[in-house]
Amino acid sequence: MTGAALGATRATVQWRAKLARPVPGLAVALLVAAAATAGGKLVPVVGGPVLAILLGAVAGAVVPGLRGWRFSPGYAVASRPVLQLSIVVLGTGLSIQQVVHVGGQSLPVMLGTLAVALGGAWVLGRLLGVRGETQTLIGVGTGICGASAIAATSAVLKPKEANIAYALGTIFTFNIAAVLLFPPLGHALGMSPHAFGLWAGTAVNDTSSVVAASYAYGGDAGAYGIVVKLTRTLTLIPIVLFLAVLAARKQAGGRVSLRAMPWHRLVPPFLIGFLAAATVESAGWIPESWHAPLSTLGTFLITMALAGIGLALKPSDLRKAGHRPLLMGAILWIAVAASSLGLQALTGGM
């Protein structure tokens, strides 16, 4: 065998080994995601994605070998590339036409509650000592769309697993509270189905929880709440782009101008994919029969990514954070819910 042939053979072996390295961890994350998806159908208020990080953390604690070096590369692939792919796939469920149909009445409420969530996260983070990645993740998750927003933001910031888990746990806690409390509160306030759908769509985090709360209310609250929620999801684009720019400047030590940075560090490729998917959907090029399978696929990919994060999570990292992130999430949740009602009253939506 010639030297060139021997070199090519070695390169092929190395390439195959590199491809095979993540397989064990990905397989475990896939199994956990499948179990979480099945469990999420039984308990839809919890949902598969949140259940995945919980099951992953429990499995890693019960079977310490799952946190070994053999599985770590697969968890890393699940928590980064798979996570980014999930955001692209979920973009197929968004249509620019839906944003237009929501109307000008709901936009002030959506933008106002987003400002309350992000501004409140900044203020409360300083007061409670919840800074950095956890502060940002809780603010974005509360202001935009729960687990999906945390997933998209994590793809840019690349935070520690413990920070992601804390943010998801906080969002999960108040999603449950919203599903249980919002419908009776809405009836007590005498809200119309349209007004309740706007309230749920702007003040409840995850899409599954918006569906559960708004359809429980009755009337056309469910349909309107979903449209508001999808429109709210579009605010991910400028927020993630802004965070990507900040992350790029931070990595460069703040000394490099934005013009000198490569475009892929300023505009994450997955965000371009998200926009492209939404554009294709807006053009009507995605058959109606594909929508449900694509939505299921996107949710499963997020579930698999969060399973990988949970499997790599160390409980000791969670204990260090204490109760302050949960307190911050509680205050933010109440502030967003109250501001949504207040803005509706000001704009005549109730």
C-alpha positions in Angstrom: 0.0 0.0 0.0 1.4 3.4 -1.0 1.9 6.2 1.5 -1.0 8.2 -0.1 -3.4 5.2 0.2 -2.3 4.5 3.8 -3.0 8.1 4.6 -6.4 8.0 3.0 -7.2 4.8 4.9 -6.2 6.4 8.2 -8.3 9.5 7.4 -11.3 7.3 6.7 -10.9 5.4 9.9 -10.6 8.6 11.9 -13.6 10.1 10.2 -15.7 7.1 10.9 -14.6 7.1 14.5 -15.5 10.7 14.9 -19.0 10.1 13.5 -19.5 7.1 15.8 -18.3 8.9 18.9 -21.6 10.6 19.7 -23.8 7.5 18.9 -24.0 6.0 22.5 -25.0 9.3 24.1 -27.4 10.1 21.3 -29.0 6.7 21.7 -29.5 7.3 25.4 -30.9 10.8 24.8 -33.3 9.3 22.1 -34.6 6.7 24.6 -35.2 9.2 27.3 -36.9 11.6 24.8 -39.2 8.7 23.7 -40.1 8.0 27.3 -40.7 11.7 28.0 -42.8 12.1 24.9 -45.0 9.2 26.0 -45.2 10.6 29.5 -46.0 14.1 28.2 -49.1 12.7 26.4 -50.3 11.2 29.7 -49.6 14.5 31.5 -50.0 17.2 28.8 -49.8 20.0 31.4 -46.2 19.0 32.1 -45.3 18.2 28.5 -42.5 16.1 27.0 -39.7 18.7 26.8 -39.8 19.5 30.5 -40.3 15.9 31.5 -37.2 15.0 29.3 -34.8 17.1 31.4 -36.3 15.7 34.6 -36.0 12.1 33.4 -32.5 12.7 32.1 -31.4 14.2 35.4 -32.9 11.3 37.3 -31.4 8.7 35.0 -28.0 10.3 35.3 -28.2 10.3 39.1 -29.5 6.7 39.4 -27.1 5.3 36.8 -23.8 7.2 37.3 -22.2 5.4 34.4 -24.5 7.4 32.1 -22.4 10.5 32.9 -19.2 8.8 31.8 -16.9 9.9 29.0 -18.4 7.4 26.5 -21.8 9.2 26.5 -20.7 12.8 26.9 -20.0 13.5 23.1 -23.6 12.4 22.3 -25.1 14.6 25.0 -23.1 17.5 23.5 -24.5 16.9 20.0 -28.0 16.6 21.4 -27.8 19.9 23.4 -26.3 21.9 20.5 -26.9 20.7 16.8 -30.1 18.9 17.6 -31.4 21.8 19.6 -30.6 24.2 16.7 -32.3 21.9 14.2 -35.4 21.8 16.4 -35.8 25.6 16.1 -35.5 25.4 12.3 -38.2 22.8 12.1 -40.5 24.7 14.5 -40.2 27.7 12.1 -42.5 25.7 9.6 -45.4 26.3 12.0 -45.2 30.1 11.7 -46.8 32.2 9.0 -46.5 35.9 8.4 -50.2 36.0 7.5 -51.1 34.9 11.0 -49.2 37.9 12.4 -51.2 40.2 10.2 -54.5 38.5 11.1 -53.9 39.0 14.8 -54.4 42.7 14.3 -53.1 45.9 15.8 -55.1 45.5 19.0 -53.0 42.6 20.3 -49.6 43.9 19.2 -49.4 46.6 22.0 -50.2 43.9 24.6 -47.6 41.5 23.2 -44.9 44.2 23.0 -45.8 45.6 26.4 -45.6 42.2 28.2 -42.3 41.4 26.4 -40.9 44.7 27.7 -42.2 44.0 31.2 -40.6 40.5 31.1 -37.2 41.6 29.8 -37.0 44.8 31.8 -38.2 43.0 34.9 -35.6 40.3 34.5 -32.9 42.9 34.3 -34.1 44.7 37.5 -35.0 41.6 39.5 -31.8 39.9 38.5 -29.8 42.8 40.0 -32.0 42.9 43.2 -32.0 39.2 43.8 -28.5 38.5 42.7 -29.6 36.3 39.8 -27.2 37.4 37.1 -25.8 36.2 33.8 -27.2 33.2 31.9 -29.9 32.3 34.4 -31.3 35.9 34.4 -31.4 36.0 30.6 -33.0 32.6 30.2 -35.8 33.2 32.7 -36.5 36.6 31.2 -36.7 35.3 27.6 -38.6 32.2 28.6 -41.2 34.2 30.5 -41.5 37.0 27.9 -41.6 34.9 24.7 -42.4 31.2 24.6 -41.0 29.2 27.4 -39.0 26.1 26.5 -38.7 27.1 22.8 -37.3 30.5 23.7 -34.9 29.0 26.2 -33.8 26.5 23.6 -33.1 29.1 21.0 -31.3 31.4 23.5 -29.2 28.5 24.7 -28.1 27.7 21.2 -26.5 31.2 21.1 -25.3 31.7 24.7 -24.2 28.1 25.3 -25.0 28.3 29.0 -24.3 25.7 31.7 -26.7 22.8 31.9 -27.7 23.8 35.5 -28.7 27.3 34.3 -30.9 25.8 31.5 -32.5 23.4 34.0 -33.2 26.2 36.5 -34.8 28.3 33.8 -36.9 25.4 32.5 -37.9 24.4 36.0 -39.1 28.0 36.8 -41.1 28.2 33.5 -42.6 24.8 34.1 -43.8 25.7 37.7 -45.7 28.8 36.5 -47.0 27.1 33.4 -48.8 24.6 35.7 -50.1 27.5 37.9 -51.4 29.4 34.8 -53.3 26.4 33.4 -55.0 25.8 36.8 -55.6 29.4 37.7 -56.2 31.4 34.5 -59.6 29.9 33.4 -61.4 30.4 36.8 -59.8 33.9 37.1 -60.9 34.8 33.6 -64.5 33.7 34.3 -64.4 35.7 37.6 -63.3 38.8 35.7 -66.0 38.3 33.1 -63.5 38.2 30.2 -64.7 37.4 26.7 -63.2 34.4 24.9 -61.3 36.8 22.7 -59.9 38.7 25.7 -59.0 35.5 27.5 -57.2 34.1 24.4 -55.1 37.3 24.2 -54.3 37.0 28.0 -53.3 33.4 27.7 -51.3 34.0 24.5 -49.3 36.8 26.1 -49.0 35.7 29.7 -48.6 31.9 29.5 -45.3 30.6 28.4 -45.2 27.3 26.5 -47.6 26.7 23.6 -48.9 23.5 25.2 -49.9 25.4 28.3 -51.6 28.2 26.2 -53.6 25.5 24.4 -54.6 23.8 27.7 -55.6 27.1 29.4 -57.4 28.8 26.5 -59.3 25.7 25.3 -60.4 25.0 28.9 -61.9 28.5 28.9 -64.2 27.8 25.9 -65.5 29.7 23.0 -62.9 30.8 20.4 -60.4 31.5 23.2 -58.3 28.5 22.1 -58.0 29.4 18.4 -57.2 33.1 19.2 -54.8 32.2 22.0 -52.7 30.0 19.6 -52.5 32.7 17.0 -51.3 35.2 19.6 -48.8 32.7 20.9 -47.3 32.0 17.5 -47.1 35.7 16.7 -45.3 36.2 20.1 -42.8 33.5 19.1 -41.6 35.7 16.2 -40.1 38.1 18.7 -37.4 35.4 19.1 -35.8 36.6 15.9 -34.6 40.1 17.1 -33.9 38.9 20.6 -31.7 36.0 19.6 -30.0 38.2 17.0 -29.2 40.8 19.7 -27.9 38.1 22.1 -25.8 36.6 19.3 -24.1 40.0 18.7 -23.5 40.5 22.4 -22.0 37.0 22.6 -19.7 37.6 19.6 -18.5 40.9 21.1 -17.9 39.2 24.4 -15.8 36.4 22.8 -13.8 39.0 21.0 -13.2 40.9 24.2 -15.2 43.8 23.0 -12.2 45.0 20.9 -13.3 43.9 17.5 -15.8 45.9 15.5 -19.0 44.2 14.3 -18.0 44.7 10.7 -14.8 42.7 11.2 -16.7 39.7 12.6 -17.8 36.8 10.3 -21.5 36.8 9.6 -22.1 33.4 11.2 -21.0 34.7 14.6 -23.4 37.6 14.3 -26.3 35.8 12.7 -26.6 32.2 13.9 -27.2 29.8 10.9 -30.1 28.2 12.8 -31.8 31.6 12.9 -31.5 31.9 9.2 -33.0 28.4 8.9 -35.8 29.5 11.2 -36.6 32.5 9.0 -36.3 30.4 5.8 -38.8 27.9 7.2 -41.3 30.6 8.2 -40.9 32.1 4.8 -41.6 28.8 3.1 -44.7 28.4 5.3 -45.9 31.9 4.6 -45.6 31.3 0.8 -47.9 28.3 1.2 -45.4 25.8 -0.1 -45.7 23.4 2.9 -48.7 21.1 2.4 -51.4 21.3 5.1 -50.9 17.5 5.8 -47.2 18.2 6.7 -47.9 20.6 9.5 -48.8 18.2 12.3 -45.8 15.8 11.6 -43.4 18.8 11.4 -44.7 20.2 14.7 -44.4 16.7 16.3 -40.8 16.4 14.9 -39.8 19.8 16.1 -41.1 19.2 19.6 -39.4 15.7 19.7 -36.1 17.3 18.7 -36.4 19.8 21.6 -37.3 16.9 23.9 -34.2 15.0 22.8 -32.0 18.0 23.2 -33.3 18.6 26.8 -32.9 14.9 27.5 -29.2 15.3 26.7 -28.9 18.4 28.9 -30.6 16.5 31.8 -28.3 13.5 31.4 -25.2 15.7 31.6 -26.6 17.7 34.5 -25.0 17.6 38.0 -27.4 18.0 40.9 -24.7 19.8 42.9 -24.8 22.7 40.3 -28.5 23.2 41.0 -28.1 23.3 44.7 -25.7 26.1 44.4 -28.2 28.4 42.8 -30.7 28.3 45.7 -34.3 29.6 45.7 -33.7 33.1 44.2 -34.2 32.1 40.5 -37.6 30.6 41.4 -38.6 33.8 43.3 -37.5 35.9 40.3 -39.6 33.7 38.0 -42.7 34.1 40.3 -42.5 37.9 40.4 -41.9 38.0 36.6 -44.9 35.7 35.9 -47.2 37.8 38.1 -46.0 41.1 36.5 -46.5 39.8 33.0 -50.0 38.4 33.7 -51.0 41.7 35.4 -49.5 43.9 32.7 -51.4 41.9 30.0 -54.7 42.5 31.8 -53.8 46.2 32.3 -52.8 46.8 28.7 -56.0 45.1 27.5 -58.0 47.4 29.7 -56.2 50.4 28.3 -56.6 49.4 24.7 -60.3 48.3 25.2 -59.6 44.6 24.7 -61.5 43.4 27.7 
